[in-house]
Amino acid sequence: MSQESAKAKESPTLSTQGYRGTRDFHPELQRLRSWMYENIKKVLESYGYEEYAGPLLEPLELYASKSSEEIVSEQLYSFEDRGGRKVGIRPEMTPTLARMVAARSKELLRPIRWYSIPTCMRYERPQRGRLREFDQLNVDVFGGTPVDEDVEVLLTCHDLLVRLGARPGDFEIRINHRGLVDDLLFGVLKINPTQKNPVLRLLDKKDKLPPETFRAEAKKLWLSASDIETLESFMTRPLSEVRSLLGNQTAHLDALQERLTCLEALIPPQCIRFDASIMRGFDYYTGLVFEIYDTHPENRRALFGGGRYDNLVGAFGVDPLPGIGYGVSDVSLLNFLEVHGLTPALKRKTDVAVIRFSENDRGTALHLSQILRNAGINVETTLSAGKFGKQIQWAERTGAQAVLFRGEDELKNNTFACKWLATGQQEIIPLENVGALVEKLKK
């Protein structure tokens, strides 16, 4: 066996495929994500939200306490580190947010408006709109009046999608109130408190179940046929008809109506509606709950999800600090942009390309490039000399507006040549007039 064959046998070819459920972000996809994040940040910062970040790893008990049972038992990447500590890789940002706010709750300016876009990981089956690794926008506000917080948070959801190009009718904000559900379960159906969470989990997945399956599962939770009929009626009626189901228990219904009335005066009415089927799976939601749905027939699914929580921070031994928040993954947002034809054609950010023809013009090309970069112009250089035609072809692929070069004549006369790629027009510019070119490029 030859030496080359032995080496090949010892070193098998590595796969170019990444870990299942993750993505490679080549520059063209990263440009799109950067554009999306820049627009999201502009909207949130226009409301006064500040960006924060936290660690990728947290003690396992934090997630066990603050995340849903499904995440902790089925989706969390966890391990024991070399010091014997049990830790988890971030599946969501809310537990870290609660810990960080609790740590400085006395000194933070109210209202606390924070957002983050961390990378998270969950071990689940990859499918459309859901991967194992994803970035998740998290938006939360604490320390205000509940109705004001609720309305503002829902407005940011609307404005984010509009900023990304969405039109009325492309999405729908569906809202519910956990208090309404409690009024129905305890005030009307008179269920045992131990039944609450199992019933909520069943209601949360009702839309994914055939009616007969839903009824069969409800019977397993000790609900009577009459109870099940009342639940099904509640889940499908408009808000105006829910009042008759609840009798004299109207406080939560009136609170929800107040939010709807306020929002309908600020955003197109077709963008928002009551939906009693919105439950949200996390146990810590206590008030308003909502999801933003994509209405496109090829992508009918929830994009955003969130709600009000009153007990999130108190578990850290500080005074309770009610708040509201939501999350949306970059996977869902990118799918939304794609099906609605809202994905922009984004070019590289190169303004000009500086080319050269021999080993003798390296210094002059670098000097010209440095002048332009110092003036705020993005410059790409070929990093090698070559024939004029091939370098022009390369420059066109960079997306540059113009190609600059200094041949023998330009060096003698202290000038440089500028060839505009869109028109093919070429002009000779004195080196001291480079500022005029800068102004033209910036326009």
Secondary structure, DSSP 8 states (H G I E B T S, - for coil): --HHHHHHHHS----S--STT-----HHHHHHHHHHHHHHHHHHHHTT-EE----SEEEHHHHHHHS-HHIIIII-EEEE-TTS-EEEE-S-SHHHHHHHHHHTTTTS-SSEEEEE--EEE--S--BTTB-SEEEEEEEEEESS-HHHHHHHHHHHHHHHHHHTT--TTSEEEEEEEHHHHHIIIIIIS---GGGHHHHHHHHHTGGGS-HHHHHHHHHHTT--HHHHHHHHHHHHS-HHHHHHHHTT--HHHHHHHHHHHHHHTTS-GGGEEE-TT---S-TT--SEEEEEEE--TT--EEEEEEEEESSTTGGGTS----EEEEEEEHHHHHHHHHHTT----------EEE--SSGGGHHHHHHHHHHHHHTT--EEE-SS---HHHHHHHHHHHT-SEEEE--HHHHHTTEEEEEETTT--EEEEEGGGHHHHHHHHH-
